[in-house]
Amino acid sequence: MYLALHRGGWAMQKQLGQLLLDKLLVIYEIQENDYDRLLNLMEKYRDRPMNLADSTLVLTAEKTGYRQILTLDSDFLFYRIGNRNTFDVIQVQS
């Protein structure tokens, strides 16, 4: 929500809030046993570089099978889910 406010202003933040209210966004909790995978992902994509937040989203896609992602980060065009599948990046109207 913070990034949406600074990139797209109130209109984008409101759109994100509505997606939460409509239950169209999924919140996934990262477990302690996922930490090794997060670090492995950050090492694999260190040339981008991948941060912890990005690695949690890739991990979530691997665990849930969800490919659609709402992001302003173009690196998700390069990241792979399970080393093979691409993300389906949702375009946000500002």
N, C-alpha and C positions, 0 to 999 in steps of 0.2 A: 504494500500500500504506500510505503514511503517513496519508493522509486516512481510509482505511478503518479503521485502528487507532483513530484518535481519534473517528470518528463511530460505528462499529459494534463496536468492541472486537475482541478476539481472534477471535471467531466469524466476523466479516465478513472479517477479514484471512485467515483460514484458507480461507474460500470462494474468495477471489481467488487465493490460492496454488494451490488445487486446479484452478481454471480454467486457470492457466498450465501446470501439470503435465499436464493432460488435453489441452493444445493447443487449447483453446477460445477463447483470447484471441490476437489477432494483434498482433505488434510490427512497426511500420513505421518505417523510417529516413527522416528528413527530409533532403533534399539541399539544397546551397547554392543551386541554381537555383529552389528553392521559396520563398526568403525574400521575394521581391516579393509573391507571393500571400498569404503569411502577414500581411504588413503591410497589404495591401489589405483582407483580412478584418477585421483589428483596427480599421481605420479605418471600415469599413462598419458594424460593430457597436459603435462607440465609446460609444453610448448605454447599452449593457448594463453595463459595458464588457467587451469580449472581451479576455482575456489571451493571451499567447503559447501557453500550454498548450492552451487551447480552440481557438485557430486551427490548431494542428497536428492536432487531431482532426478538424476540419472538412476540412482539406486531405487528410488520409488517406482520409476517406470519399469525397471527390471523385476521388481517384486509384485507389482500390480498388473502389469501388462498394458497399462495405459500409455499411449503414444502421443496423445494430444497434450500440448503444453502452451500455457499462456505466459509469454516472456518477451522482454524487449532486448534480450541478450542474443546476438547473432551467433554466438558459439554453439548454440543448440542445433544449428544447421550442420555442424561437424561432429558433435558427440553421437555415439552409437549406444543403443540399448542392447545390453548383452553382447556387445562387440559386433552387432550386425544390423539391427533395425534402426531406422532413422526416426527422428521426432517429427510429428505433424504440428508445426508451429502455428498457433492461432493468431491471426492478424487482429490487432486492436485498433479501433477507430478513435482518433483523438479529436 
